[in-house]
Amino acid sequence: MLRSLLRRPADPESDPRPPAPPRAGRWARFGALPPVMKLLISTQLAFNVGFYMVLPYLATHLAEDLGLAAAAVGLVLGLRTFSQQGLFVVGGALTDRFGAKPVVLVGCVLRVIGFILLGAAGTLPAVIGGALLTGFAAALFSPAVESSLAREAGERERAGEGPPRTEVFGMFAVAGQVGTVTGPLVGTALLLVDFRTACLVAAFGFVLVGLAHWRWLPWRTAERAGSPILAGWGEVLGNRRFMVFAAGYSGWLLTYNQLYLALPAELERVDRTAALGFLFVMMSVLVITLQLRVTGWSRRLGAGRAVVLGFCLMAASFLVVAVARLLPDLPGWWVLAPAVTMVLLLTFGEMFAVPVAQDLVPRLAGERRLGAHFGVLASFGGLMVLIGSTTVGALLDPAFPPALPFLVLAAVPLAGALVLGLLARRGALAAA
């Protein structure tokens, strides 16, 4: 069936894009980017700082400070995730219809209101309102920022005036990871005062982000100004190559989310839960120090091979833990070896696959309706997380064989690698 959908004879690793400019230091090349691209990359850092200042501590605040039941806490967290990942399709379509700048600004306003409401809320309805606003804010500005960066970087790459777009998305990933590390540190310091203070500081940060975009993000005419939003979704759904790619790629977000579900379960099994913070720091340091180098390797491998390799590494990360659960535990701190290996392989898989995939989205879209395409891709991932994490959570119950959840998890990126590999063989991942 896939063969009939993807008839496009081409060399899957051919790349007619202009050669990359002579290599300077990679971060010197960031300094050479135009201001709007620096703004968009820095935005990812600021967004993650604000997010991780507050959200990792929300469950504790709801349970301990507000005295909400576990079911209510789960409801709030689930609604927040759905309002973000599930509604990316809306933010992407609005970006194509109205342009990136107004969508980013509205997203910043909603996140400011959401954080203020979360900090002030004393009842469950108010907490749900704040959670929904913070989630929907991200559903607005994330597709807008990603599609804007894709368009700006693509135009400069085609003109031979900047680094490859894949490398720009590598910088975007590094900036986000710096924010992921910095945010909890700032949040922990602010929580010495109280949760409300952390929320107010995060809200003020998004005021600054919004002002920066008001001042420096250009008012570009919307790609599809005046066209119905449903037409954008129809075009995306009619792009068969992209939809097959999105289906194969959607497992990435599920595998990444196992850092918050399956990894803690494995550490709890070996009675080493205190190592979780160390593993998160290790992952962040790897991305910050090696992402751009790995992105360079990915470009030399070619888009198809790099994405497939990344997904195979993700599958291997879970297989390692599955095998370890079938064997006697190692002595002492060596018992952490499977979890450490899982994080290492997941991180390298992400570094190989994600920037390349973000570059492939506009190419598969024909550089059209980028907001809608990025939004649909993110919502595919959100749906996979909703279904997959529920399944994995059930399989982590002691009633099931201990290796089973990790074997199921390994099957997800392995299936994605097969689909993406077939796309590459049919030429669908060659540069447009």
N, C-alpha and C positions, 0 to 999 in steps of 0.2 A: 504493500500500500504506500509506504513512504517513497518507494522508487517512482511510483506514478505521480506523486506530489512534487517531486524534486528533480524533474528532468532539466538539468542544466549542465551540459558537458563542459567541464573546466578543470583545470589543475587545482586541487583543493589547497595547495600551498603557494600558488602563484600570488604575487602581490605587486600590482601595477602602481602602487602609491609612490610618490616621490621619495627618493632616499632621504634618510634622516640627515640633518645638518651635521657638520663636524662636531664631535663630542667635546663638550666642555664638562666641567664638574656638573653633576646632575642638578644639584641645588643652585649652582650658578645659573643654570638654564631656567630654573624657576624664577630667579631674579630678573631674567630677560623676558619673561612673559609679559604681555600687555596687562594694564591694571585690571581690566574686567575679569581676566582669567585668574589673576591672583586673588581677586575678591571672591570668586566662586569657589576656589580651592580653600581659601581661608574660612569661608562660610561653613564648610564641613567641619572644620576644627571647632568653630564657635558653637555650632549646633550640638556637637557631641559633648562639649564641655557643659553646656546648659542642661542637656538631657541627663548626663551621668552625675550631675550635682544633686539631682532630685530623685529620679525614678528608681535607682537601686534601693533607696531607703523608704520608698512609698509603702511597701507591704508592712514593714516594721512600724511605721507611723500609724497606719490604719489599725493594726492589731493592738499595739501597745498604748498609743496615745489616745486613739478614738474608741478602742475597745470593740471593734467590729469582729464578727465571727469569721472563721476561716472561709466559709462559703461566700460571704460578702466581699472579702479581700480578693478571692479568686475571680468573682464577678467583675470587680473594678479593673483588675489587671487584664482580664480577657477582653473587656469592652475597649480598654485603651489600645490594646494590640490590634483588635479588629478595626477600630476607627482609623488607625494608621495604615497598616498593610492592606486591609480590605478595601480602603477607599483611595488608594494610589491611582486607580483608574480614573477617578473623578478629577483629582488634581492634575493628572497628565492631560486629560481632555480639555480642562479649563485653560491650561497653559497654551495649548494650540489655538484655542478660541479667542483668548483675551491677551496673550503675551505673557512672558515670564515675570516681568517686573510687578504688575499688579497682583499676581498670584502669590509671589514671594512676600510682598508687603502684607497682604491679608493673612497669610500664614503666620507671619511674625506677630501681628496684632492678636490673632487667636491664641498663640502660644503664651503671650504675655498675660492675657486674660485667664487662660487656663492655669498657669502657675500661680497667679494671685488667688484664684478660686481654690486651688488645692491647698494652699497655705492657710487660707481663712476658713475652709470648710470644717464644720463640726457635725454634719449629718451625712448619711449615705447618699441622698439625692444630690447634694452639693458636691460631694466627692466624685460621683459619677459624672456630673457636668464638667468638672475640671479635667477629669481623665479623658473624656470624649473630646474636649477642646484641644488638649495638648496632642492627642493622637491625630485628629483631623488636620491640625496645623502642619504636622509633618507630612501628611498625605498631600497637602497643597505645595509646600515649598520644596520638598525633596525632588519630585519629578521635574519641577521648574528649574531647579539648580542643575540637575544632571543633564537635562536636555539642552540648557543654555551652554553648559560647558562643552557638551558634545558638538554643538553647532560652532562655537567659537574656535575650539581646537581643530575641528575638521576643516574649517575654512583656511586657517593658517597652515595646516599640514598640506592641503592641496596646493596652496600657493608657495610651498617650500620655505615658509618663513618661521617655522617653529618646530618643536619636537614632535614625534609621532603622537597621535591622539591616545594610543595605548599608554604611553609614558605619562601623559598628562593625567589619565585616570589612575595611574600608579601614584602620582603625587597626591591626588584626591584621597586615595586609600590611606596613605601615610598621614595626611592631615587629620583624617577622621580618627586614626588610631592614637595620635597625640592627644586629641580631645578625650578619647576613651580613657586614657591613663590619667589625664589632668583633672577631669571632672570629679571622679570620686574623691580625689585628694582634697579638692576645694570643698566638696560637699561634706566630707568628714569634719573639716575644720569648722564649717558653718554650723554643723549639727551640735557643736559644743554649746552654741547658743540655743537654737531650737529649729524645728523643721520649717516653721513659717519663715524664718530668716533666710534659709537656703532657697526657698521658693521665691522670695522677693528679690534676692540677688540674681537668681536665674532669670526672672522676669526682666530685671533691669538689663541684663546681658542681651536679651532678645530685643529690647528697645534699641540698644546700640547697633545690633545687627540690622534691624529694620532701617535705621537712619543711614547706615552705610550703603544699603541697597537703594534707598531713596536718592542718595547723592550720586553714587557711582555706577549703578547698573543702568545701562542705556534703555531708553524706551524704544525697543524694536517693535516694528509692526508685527502683529500676530500672524503666524504662518497661514492660519485658516480663519482670519477675522470674518465674522458674519456667517460662517458655515455652521450648520447644526452640530451639536456635540455628538449626537448619535452617529453622524456621518463619519466622525473620527474613529469611533469604536468599530464601525462597520468596515472601515478600511483596514484596521489592524487585524480584525478577525478574518478578513479575506486574504491576508498575507500568509499563505500557507507555510512558506519557509520559516517565517518568524514564529508562527504558532507552534510548529514542531520544535524549533529551537527553544522557545519558552517552556514547553512541556519538559524537554530534556534538562534544561538548566534549572528548573524550579526546585529541584532537590537540594541545590546548594544552600538555600536559606534554612532548610530543615537540618542539614548537617551542622551548619554553624550554630544553630540554636541548641544543639546538644551540649555545648559548653555550659549551658544553664540547666540542663536536665540530666542527660546520661553521664556526663563527667562528674557532677557532684554525687550521683548514685554510685559510681565506681569508687570514688574516694571514700564514701561512707562505708562501702563494703569492706575496704581494707583498713578502715579506721584511721584515715589520714586526711580528714576534711580540712584541717588547717593549711594544707598545701594548695588549696584552691586559689587563694590570692597570689601565691608565687607563680602558679601556672598561667594566670591571666597576665601577670607582669611579663613573664617570659614570652608569651604570644605577642604582646604589644611591642616589646623590644625587637623581636624578630621582624615584625612588619616595618617598624620605623627604620631599622638599619639595613634591611635586605630587600624591601619591596621593589625599589627602582632597579636594583641589579637583577632580580628575578624577572621583572618586566622586560628587561633587555634580553634575557635568555628566551623568554616567551616569544618575543618578536622574531628572534632568529629561528626558533622552532617552527614558526608559522601558527596562525590562529587556531586551525583545527587541532594540530598536535598538542598545543599548549593547553587548550581547554580540556581535551581528553585526558592528558597527563594529570592536570589538576584534579579532575574527578576521580581518576584511579587512585591518586594519593589519599583522597578523602575516604574512598572505600577501604583502602588498606588500613587507615587509622582505626576503623571500627573492627576490622578483622583481627588486628593485634589484640584488642581487648577481649574479643570473643574467644580466641585461642587461649589467652591467659586465664580466662574464667573456667576453662576445662582442665587446667593444670593446677598442681599445688602452688600456693602462694610462695613467692620468693621471700628470703629472710630480710629482716630489718627494713631499711629505707628502700631496698631494691623492690619492695612490693609496689612502689610508685612507678616502676619502669613502664608498665602498660599505659598508665594514664599520661605520663610524660610523652611517650611515643605517639599516643593518640593526638595530643595537642600539637606536637611538632608536625606530624603528617597533615593534620587538618589545616594548620597555618600555611604550610608550603603549598598545599592544594589550593587554598584560597588565593595565595599570592600569584600562582600560575594562571588560575582560571578567571578571576573576577575582573581585573582591568581589561583583559582581552575581550571578555564577554561584553563589558560596557562599551567597548569600541565597536563590537560587532552589531550592537543594537541599531545604531543609525545606519550602518551599511546594509543590514537586512531590511531596514525601513526605507531604503532608497533616499535617505536624508529628508524624509517627509514625516510630518506628524510625530516628531520625536517625543513630545510630551505624552501622547497617548501610548506610544510603544513602550517607553520606560515605565509608565504607570501600569500597563497590563502585565509587563514582566514582573514588577514588584508584587502585584496582587496575586499572580500565579504562585509566587513564593509564599505569600501569606496564607493562601489556601492550603498549600502543601504543609506548612507548619501547623496549621489548625488540625488537619487530619492526621499528619504523621506524629506530632508530639502527643496527641491524645492516645494514639495506638502504642507508641513507645512507652508512655507513662504507665499504661495498663500492663505491658509486657515486663516492665521492671519489677512487678509484684513478685515476691518470693515464690509464689505458686508456680511460676513458669521456670523453665530451665535457665540458668544464669547467663548462658551465652546467647540465648534466642534474641533479645532486643538488639544486641550489637550485630548479629547476623542480618537481621531485618534492616538495620540502619546501613550496613555495608551494601545491601542490595540496591538501595535507593541511588547513590551516586554511581554505582556500577551500571545500573540501567540508564542513567543519564549519560554516562560515557559511551554506551553503545549507540544511543540515539544521536548524540553529537558527533560520534565517529562516522556514522552513516551519512549525516549531513556533510561532513568534511569530504568524504569519499565521493559524494555526488556534486561537489563543487559549491554547495550552498554556503559554506563559510569562507570562500575565497573573497578577497576584497572586491567591493562593488565597483 
